[in-house]
Amino acid sequence: MDSNPALCAAIANHITTSPQQRITFAEFMDMALYHPEYGYYSSDALKIGFKGGDFFTSPNLCTDFGELLAEQFFQMWEILGKPIPFSLVEMGAGQGLLALHILKYHQQNYPDFFTGLEYIIVEKSPTLRQEQQQRLQDLPVRWCNLEDIPPNAIAGCFFSNELVDAFPVHQFILKTGELREIYVTTDKNEKETNAPCPMPHAQCPSFVEVTGEPSTPQLGEYLDLVEMNFTQGAYPDGYRSEINLAAGDWLSIVADRLQRGYVLTIDYGYPASRYYNPRRSQGTLQCYYQHRFHDNPYINIGRQDITAHIDFTALERWGEKYNLKNIGFIQQGLFLMALGLGDRIAALSYQKQPLSDLLQRRDALQQLIDPTGLGGFGVLIQSKGLNDTEISQPLKGLTLPE
């Protein structure tokens, strides 16, 4: 398969120099995606969009997704008493399309808000940051690292769309009722093999999975947090899934930097009870390569995206620990309908455009709310520093129409 030999060699070297000559799957996934030279998100292998891409996101469909989010941000500004500046911090901004759609909409429809708006992008990928800077060069945007934002510096909203699913995850498997962590090693160090990981590229080493004791007590603490007990008889032997500890670290930093306002997270995932359903026995890990998805992260290394669904229960409970109040959780389709997407669909009947254009636009809008696709994504909104009056004002996106 189309793996990057240099990246495979770097991973193999990391394995052989590790104390037990193995690394957690989270370490493997982190290197595959974020190695500074060869990782998928750090190299030219990363491609987003319909033509020649590996996957697409809501902003690739049309401008409406960003414009409706812009409506929600404007209401947040009003609820907070119209602070200046009002900071929008987009974390993981992709190609910059969402930022473009949001800022253009605010500029055209809410000039007073736009004048006092501070738009910040936090982007780890140098490839994407360069594309964002080219696309947004005429708009007031600045880039920084999340850690560089001072504590309690932001009044506004931290938000992300399909960010958390790409955080490195730990994988585990149940063996005779005991939770074992999945590690990655090379075939030369193979011990207790769980499953082979095919690597047919002649220039790449072969990786295999081995199991062992959990690498950190945080895995057990996570399961306690979301109230999951895998020692119950409901879970079959060989049951396998993921734990995203990086999401908790990320949310703690976000909460620390937010003085007053909101955290809005859009992604695909489930509450813990659905995420760890006994029937979902092979977890949620998926790889995307040229608009095809599969579950083998050990091929196309450095050339494909690797993701896992997120556990929204964990984000809610971590948020409570970090002084974030849960405002609401809703599906993306319902969220966008509450913000006015239904009116946009209805208006198509009165527009004079070529039929092909109308059908294409209707299809794009329908994809945003399709419950089996993008419309089934979760939208979690949390807040910090709001007084009782501000909290009592319902957000438009969480207020379902009659």
C-alpha positions in Angstrom: 0.0 0.0 0.0 0.9 3.7 -0.3 2.8 4.2 3.0 5.5 6.8 3.6 8.7 4.8 4.1 10.4 7.6 6.0 7.5 7.8 8.4 7.4 4.1 8.9 11.1 4.1 9.7 10.6 6.9 12.2 7.8 5.0 13.9 9.9 1.8 13.9 12.9 3.7 15.4 10.6 5.1 18.2 9.5 1.5 18.9 12.9 0.0 19.1 14.2 2.8 21.4 11.2 2.6 23.8 11.8 0.7 27.1 9.6 -2.3 26.2 10.1 -1.9 22.4 6.5 -1.1 22.0 4.3 2.0 21.9 0.7 2.7 22.7 -1.7 3.0 19.7 -2.1 6.6 20.7 1.6 7.2 20.1 1.4 5.4 16.8 -1.6 7.5 15.7 0.0 10.7 16.9 3.1 10.0 14.7 1.0 8.9 11.7 -1.0 12.1 11.8 1.3 14.7 13.4 4.9 13.8 12.8 6.5 17.2 12.1 7.9 16.1 8.7 6.0 13.1 7.5 2.7 13.0 9.4 -0.5 13.1 7.4 -1.5 16.6 8.7 2.0 17.9 8.4 2.7 16.9 4.8 1.4 17.4 1.3 -0.5 14.1 1.5 -3.3 15.9 3.3 -6.2 16.6 0.9 -9.7 17.8 1.7 -12.6 18.2 -0.7 -14.5 16.4 -3.4 -11.9 16.2 -6.1 -8.7 14.4 -5.2 -9.4 14.6 -1.5 -9.6 11.9 1.2 -12.8 13.3 2.8 -14.9 16.4 2.9 -16.6 18.4 5.7 -19.7 20.6 6.0 -18.0 23.8 4.7 -17.1 22.0 1.5 -20.8 21.6 0.6 -21.9 25.3 0.7 -21.6 28.6 2.5 -24.8 27.9 4.6 -23.2 25.9 7.3 -20.8 28.8 8.2 -23.5 31.4 7.7 -25.9 29.7 10.2 -23.1 29.3 12.7 -22.5 33.0 12.2 -26.1 33.7 13.3 -25.5 31.7 16.5 -22.2 33.6 17.2 -24.0 36.9 16.8 -26.7 35.9 19.3 -24.0 34.8 21.7 -22.4 38.3 21.4 -25.8 39.9 22.2 -26.4 37.6 25.2 -22.9 38.5 26.6 -23.8 42.2 26.4 -21.9 42.9 23.1 -18.3 42.8 24.5 -15.6 44.3 22.4 -13.6 42.5 21.4 -15.7 39.4 21.0 -13.2 36.6 20.3 -14.0 33.7 18.0 -11.4 31.0 18.4 -11.6 28.4 15.7 -9.6 25.3 16.5 -8.6 23.2 13.6 -9.8 25.4 10.7 -9.2 23.0 7.8 -8.9 24.9 4.5 -10.2 28.1 6.0 -13.5 27.8 4.3 -15.6 28.0 7.5 -13.7 31.1 8.6 -14.3 32.7 5.2 -18.0 32.0 5.2 -18.5 33.2 8.8 -16.5 36.4 8.4 -18.0 37.3 5.0 -21.5 36.8 6.5 -20.8 39.0 9.5 -19.2 41.6 7.4 -22.2 41.9 5.1 -25.0 41.4 7.7 -23.7 42.6 11.0 -21.1 45.3 10.4 -21.0 46.5 14.0 -20.4 43.0 15.3 -17.7 42.5 12.6 -15.9 45.7 13.6 -15.5 44.5 17.1 -14.8 40.8 16.2 -11.4 39.2 16.9 -11.0 36.0 14.9 -8.3 33.6 16.0 -7.3 30.3 14.3 -5.5 27.6 16.2 -4.0 25.3 13.6 -1.5 22.5 14.2 -0.9 21.6 10.5 1.6 23.8 8.7 0.1 22.8 5.4 -3.4 23.8 6.3 -2.2 27.0 8.0 -0.5 28.1 4.8 -3.7 27.5 2.8 -5.8 29.3 5.4 -3.5 32.4 5.3 -3.7 32.5 1.5 -7.5 32.2 1.5 -8.1 34.7 4.4 -5.4 37.3 3.6 -7.9 40.1 3.1 -9.8 39.4 6.4 -8.9 40.3 10.0 -7.6 36.9 11.2 -4.6 36.0 13.4 -3.0 32.6 14.1 -1.6 31.3 17.3 -1.1 28.1 19.4 -3.7 27.3 22.0 -1.1 27.3 24.7 0.0 30.8 23.7 -3.4 32.3 24.7 -3.1 33.6 28.3 -5.4 32.2 31.0 -8.8 33.8 31.2 -8.1 35.9 28.1 -11.0 35.1 25.9 -14.5 36.6 26.0 -16.4 35.0 23.2 -16.5 31.4 21.9 -14.0 28.6 21.3 -15.4 26.4 18.5 -14.4 23.4 16.4 -15.8 21.3 13.6 -14.5 17.8 13.2 -11.4 18.4 15.3 -11.6 16.1 18.3 -12.2 12.9 16.2 -8.6 13.3 14.9 -7.0 13.3 18.4 -4.8 10.2 19.1 -6.7 7.5 21.0 -5.7 4.6 23.2 -7.1 1.3 22.2 -8.1 -1.5 24.5 -9.4 -5.1 24.2 -11.1 -7.4 26.7 -9.4 -10.7 27.4 -11.1 -13.1 29.8 -12.9 -10.2 31.4 -9.8 -8.2 31.9 -9.1 -4.8 30.2 -5.8 -4.9 28.2 -4.3 -2.1 26.3 -3.3 -2.5 22.6 0.3 -1.6 21.8 2.1 -1.4 18.5 5.5 -3.1 17.9 7.5 -4.4 15.0 7.3 -8.0 13.9 10.9 -8.5 15.2 9.6 -7.7 18.7 6.4 -9.7 18.5 5.4 -11.2 21.8 1.8 -11.6 22.7 0.3 -11.0 19.3 -3.2 -9.7 19.2 -3.6 -9.2 15.4 -1.1 -8.8 12.5 -1.0 -5.5 10.8 -0.3 -6.0 7.1 2.4 -3.8 5.6 3.1 -5.0 2.1 5.3 -2.0 1.1 8.8 -3.5 0.6 10.5 -0.4 2.1 8.4 -0.3 5.2 8.8 -2.4 8.4 5.9 -4.6 9.4 4.0 -3.6 12.5 2.0 -5.9 14.8 -0.3 -5.3 17.7 0.5 -6.7 21.2 -1.5 -6.4 24.3 -0.4 -5.6 27.9 -1.3 -3.8 31.1 -2.8 -0.3 30.7 -0.1 2.3 30.1 -1.6 4.8 32.5 -4.2 4.8 35.4 -5.9 7.6 33.5 -7.6 4.9 31.4 -9.4 3.5 34.4 -10.2 7.0 35.7 -11.8 7.7 32.3 -14.0 4.7 32.6 -15.0 5.7 36.1 -15.8 9.2 34.8 -18.2 7.9 32.1 -19.5 5.2 34.4 -18.6 2.2 32.2 -17.8 -1.2 33.7 -16.4 -3.7 31.2 -16.1 -6.5 33.7 -19.9 -7.1 33.4 -20.9 -10.2 31.5 -22.6 -8.1 28.8 -19.3 -7.6 27.0 -17.9 -10.4 24.9 -14.3 -11.6 25.0 -12.4 -9.7 22.4 -14.5 -6.6 22.7 -12.4 -3.7 21.4 -12.8 0.1 21.6 -11.0 3.4 22.2 -10.4 6.0 24.9 -9.6 9.6 23.9 -7.5 11.0 26.8 -6.2 13.8 24.6 -9.7 15.3 24.4 -9.7 15.9 28.2 -6.3 17.6 28.0 -7.5 19.8 25.2 -10.7 20.8 27.0 -8.8 21.7 30.2 -6.7 24.2 28.2 -9.7 25.6 26.5 -11.6 26.1 29.8 -8.5 27.7 31.3 -8.2 30.2 28.5 -11.9 31.1 28.4 -12.9 33.9 30.8 -16.5 34.3 29.7 -18.5 32.8 26.9 -19.0 29.5 25.2 -17.4 26.3 23.9 -19.1 24.8 20.8 -18.0 21.4 19.6 -19.3 19.8 16.5 -18.2 16.2 15.6 -19.4 12.7 15.1 -19.8 10.7 18.2 -22.2 9.3 20.8 -23.0 9.5 24.5 -20.9 6.9 26.5 -23.8 4.4 26.7 -24.0 4.2 22.9 -20.3 4.5 22.3 -19.5 1.5 24.4 -22.6 -0.5 23.5 -21.7 -4.3 23.7 -22.8 -4.7 20.1 -20.2 -2.1 18.9 -17.5 -4.7 19.6 -14.8 -3.4 17.3 -14.9 0.2 18.3 -15.2 3.2 16.0 -11.7 3.7 14.5 -11.8 4.6 10.8 -9.3 5.6 8.1 -10.1 7.8 5.1 -8.2 7.5 1.9 -9.4 8.9 -1.4 -13.0 9.1 -0.2 -13.0 5.4 0.8 -13.0 4.4 4.5 -11.7 1.2 6.2 -10.5 0.2 9.6 -6.8 -0.6 9.0 -4.5 2.1 10.3 -1.4 0.2 9.3 -1.6 0.7 5.6 -1.2 4.0 3.8 0.7 5.3 6.8 1.2 9.1 6.5 -1.1 9.1 3.4 -4.5 8.6 5.1 -6.6 10.2 7.8 -7.3 8.2 11.0 -10.2 9.1 13.2 -12.4 7.8 16.0 -15.9 8.9 17.1 -15.9 11.0 20.2 -17.5 10.3 23.6 -19.7 13.4 24.3 -20.4 12.1 27.9 -16.7 12.5 28.6 -16.6 16.0 27.2 -19.6 17.0 29.4 -18.1 15.5 32.6 -14.6 16.8 31.9 -16.3 20.2 31.3 -17.9 20.1 34.7 -14.5 19.4 36.3 -13.1 22.4 34.5 -15.9 24.8 35.4 -17.8 24.6 32.1 -21.5 24.4 32.4 -23.4 22.1 30.0 -25.8 24.3 28.0 -27.1 21.7 25.5 -26.5 18.8 23.2 -28.3 18.4 19.9 -27.9 16.8 16.5 -26.4 19.0 13.8 -29.4 18.7 11.6 -31.8 20.0 14.3 -29.2 22.6 15.3 -29.1 24.0 11.7 -32.9 23.8 11.3 -33.3 25.8 14.5 -30.9 28.4 13.0 -33.0 28.8 9.8 -31.9 26.1 7.4 -35.5 25.1 6.9 -36.3 28.6 5.6 -33.4 28.4 3.2 -34.7 25.1 1.8 -38.2 26.4 1.5 -36.9 29.5 -0.3 -35.6 27.3 -3.2 -39.1 27.0 -4.5 -39.2 30.7 -5.2 -35.8 31.2 -6.7 -35.3 31.5 -10.5 -32.2 29.5 -11.3 -31.4 26.8 -13.7 -32.9 23.5 -12.6 -29.5 21.9 -12.3 -28.3 24.6 -10.0 -31.4 24.3 -7.8 -31.1 20.6 -7.5 -27.4 20.9 -6.6 -28.1 23.4 -3.9 -31.0 21.5 -2.5 -28.8 18.4 -2.3 -26.1 20.3 -0.5 -28.6 21.6 2.1 -30.1 18.2 2.5 -26.7 16.7 3.2 -26.2 19.1 6.1 -29.2 17.7 7.9 -29.2 14.1 6.7 -29.4 12.1 10.0 -27.4 9.2 8.6 -24.6 11.6 7.6 -23.5 15.1 8.6 -26.9 15.8 10.2 -26.3 13.1 12.7 -23.2 14.8 14.1 -23.4 16.0 17.7 -23.3 19.6 18.7 -22.3 20.3 22.3 -22.4 23.8 23.8 -20.8 24.6 27.1 -20.4 27.9 28.9 -18.2 29.6 31.5 -18.6 32.8 33.5 -22.2 33.6 32.5 -24.6 35.0 35.1 -28.0 33.6 35.8 -29.7 36.1 33.4 -27.4 35.2 30.6 -27.7 31.5 31.1 -31.5 31.7 31.1 -31.5 33.2 27.6 -31.9 30.1 25.3 -29.5 29.8 22.4 -31.3 29.9 19.1 -29.5 26.7 17.8 -30.8 24.7 20.8 -34.4 26.0 20.5 -36.4 23.6 18.3 -39.0 25.2 16.1 -42.7 24.3 16.6 
